[in-house]
Amino acid sequence: MSPDVTLARQLIDGHEARTGESLSFTGFLTHCLARAVAEDPTVQAYLKGRKRLVMFDDVDVGLMVERGAGGARAPVGYVVLRANQKDVLEIHREIRAVQTAPPRTGAEILAWLRVMPHLPGALGGSLVALVRAAKRHDPARMWVPMAGTVALANSRGLLDYDERVAH
């Protein structure tokens, strides 16, 4: 079974016909998800402890974006912050900017990990304990910037459609 995306494609194609600018299908879906979650924010809430329900004002959508580097393409995690406050075109342009940005090297991404083995045992252990405690105390503060308050899972078919639309 596959979803009927005929109307979505017509809207995207209509925008391109009017403006000459193609929109990504992923951007369209991100916008739709953000609006739906904004209508019922309890779907992105979580229980902290046994009694406290934590709600978010903004919808931050985590998704995978394909980025090319040296002829190869690889998925990169990205979070569209405050997606519920953006229109489709803003989200589309943000995703395209991520796709065309120069790739970060592994050294840039994990530079701080190189320090860990050189820390004295107690200090390294203290740092790990601090991270664990922060995660237990307020998991949202640690995970939301990396993964969003909700996520959009992208299938290969959607990525293929984005490529056809973009070119």
C-alpha positions as CSV (number, residue, x, y, z in Angstrom):
1,M,0.0,0.0,0.0
2,S,1.3,3.4,-0.8
3,P,-0.1,6.8,0.0
4,D,-1.8,8.9,-2.6
5,V,0.3,12.0,-3.0
6,T,-1.4,13.3,-6.1
7,L,-2.7,16.5,-4.5
8,A,0.6,17.2,-2.9
9,R,2.4,16.8,-6.2
10,Q,-0.1,19.0,-7.9
11,L,0.5,21.8,-5.3
12,I,4.2,21.5,-5.7
13,D,4.0,21.4,-9.5
14,G,1.6,24.4,-9.4
15,H,4.1,26.4,-7.3
16,E,6.8,25.6,-9.8
17,A,4.6,26.6,-12.8
18,R,3.7,29.9,-11.1
19,T,7.2,30.9,-9.8
20,G,9.7,28.8,-11.7
21,E,11.1,27.5,-8.4
22,S,10.7,23.8,-7.5
23,L,9.8,22.8,-4.0
24,S,11.1,19.7,-2.2
25,F,8.6,17.0,-1.3
26,T,10.4,16.6,2.0
27,G,9.9,20.3,2.7
28,F,6.2,20.0,2.0
29,L,5.8,17.0,4.3
30,T,7.8,18.8,7.0
31,H,5.5,21.7,6.8
32,C,2.4,19.5,7.0
33,L,3.8,17.5,10.0
34,A,4.7,20.7,11.9
35,R,1.2,22.1,11.3
36,A,-0.5,18.9,12.4
37,V,1.6,18.7,15.6
38,A,1.0,22.3,16.4
39,E,-2.7,21.6,16.4
40,D,-2.3,18.9,19.0
41,P,1.0,19.5,20.9
42,T,0.4,16.5,23.2
43,V,1.8,14.2,20.4
44,Q,5.3,15.7,21.1
45,A,5.0,15.8,24.9
46,Y,6.9,13.5,27.2
47,L,6.5,12.4,30.8
48,K,9.3,13.6,33.1
49,G,9.4,11.5,36.1
50,R,6.0,10.0,37.1
51,K,3.8,13.0,37.2
52,R,5.1,15.9,35.1
53,L,4.1,16.2,31.5
54,V,6.5,18.3,29.5
55,M,5.1,20.2,26.5
56,F,6.9,22.1,23.8
57,D,5.8,25.5,22.4
58,D,7.6,25.0,19.1
59,V,7.6,22.0,16.7
60,D,11.2,21.1,15.8
61,V,11.2,18.5,13.1
62,G,14.2,16.1,12.9
63,L,14.8,14.6,9.5
64,M,17.5,13.2,7.3
65,V,18.8,15.3,4.4
66,E,20.9,13.9,1.6
67,R,24.1,15.8,1.1
68,G,26.6,15.3,-1.7
69,A,30.3,15.2,-1.1
70,G,32.8,14.4,-3.8
71,G,30.3,12.6,-6.0
72,A,29.0,10.5,-3.2
73,R,25.7,11.2,-1.3
74,A,25.1,10.5,2.3
75,P,22.2,11.2,4.7
76,V,22.8,13.9,7.3
77,G,20.6,14.5,10.4
78,Y,19.1,18.0,10.5
79,V,16.5,19.7,12.7
80,V,14.2,22.3,11.3
81,L,13.7,24.5,14.3
82,R,10.3,26.2,14.8
83,A,9.0,24.5,11.7
84,N,5.4,25.3,12.9
85,Q,6.3,29.0,12.4
86,K,7.6,28.6,8.8
87,D,5.9,28.3,5.5
88,V,6.7,25.6,2.9
89,L,9.1,27.8,1.0
90,E,11.1,28.7,4.1
91,I,11.5,25.1,5.0
92,H,12.3,24.1,1.4
93,R,15.1,26.7,1.2
94,E,16.5,25.7,4.6
95,I,16.7,22.1,3.5
96,R,18.3,23.0,0.2
97,A,20.9,25.1,2.1
98,V,21.8,22.1,4.1
99,Q,22.0,19.9,1.0
100,T,24.4,22.3,-0.7
101,A,26.5,23.4,2.3
102,P,30.1,22.1,2.2
103,P,30.3,18.8,4.2
104,R,31.7,18.9,7.6
105,T,34.6,16.6,8.2
106,G,34.6,13.9,10.8
107,A,37.3,15.8,12.6
108,E,35.1,18.9,13.0
109,I,32.1,16.8,14.1
110,L,33.9,14.7,16.7
111,A,36.9,16.9,17.6
112,W,35.8,17.0,21.3
113,L,35.9,13.2,21.4
114,R,39.7,13.2,20.8
115,V,40.1,14.9,24.1
116,M,38.4,12.2,26.1
117,P,41.2,9.6,26.1
118,H,43.7,12.2,27.3
119,L,41.7,13.2,30.3
120,P,42.8,11.8,33.6
121,G,40.6,8.8,34.6
122,A,38.6,10.7,37.3
123,L,38.0,13.7,35.1
124,G,37.0,11.6,32.1
125,G,34.7,9.6,34.3
126,S,33.3,12.8,35.8
127,L,32.5,14.1,32.4
128,V,30.6,11.0,31.4
129,A,28.7,11.0,34.7
130,L,27.8,14.7,34.1
131,V,26.4,13.9,30.7
132,R,24.4,11.0,32.1
133,A,23.0,13.2,34.9
134,A,22.1,15.9,32.5
135,K,20.3,13.4,30.3
136,R,18.3,12.0,33.3
137,H,17.6,15.5,34.7
138,D,16.3,17.0,31.4
139,P,16.4,14.7,28.4
140,A,14.8,17.4,26.2
141,R,17.6,19.8,26.6
142,M,20.1,17.2,25.4
143,W,18.1,15.5,22.6
144,V,15.8,18.1,21.1
145,P,18.6,20.1,19.4
146,M,20.0,16.9,17.9
147,A,16.7,15.1,17.0
148,G,13.8,17.5,17.2
149,T,10.6,17.2,19.1
150,V,9.2,15.1,16.3
151,A,10.8,13.3,13.4
152,L,10.0,12.8,9.8
153,A,11.1,9.4,8.5
154,N,12.0,9.6,4.8
155,S,11.9,6.7,2.4
156,R,14.0,6.2,-0.6
157,G,11.1,7.0,-2.8
158,L,10.7,10.4,-1.3
159,L,14.4,11.2,-1.8
160,D,14.1,10.1,-5.4
161,Y,11.1,12.4,-5.9
162,D,13.0,15.3,-4.3
163,E,15.8,14.7,-6.9
164,R,13.4,14.8,-9.8
165,V,11.7,17.9,-8.5
166,A,15.1,19.7,-7.9
167,H,16.4,19.1,-11.4
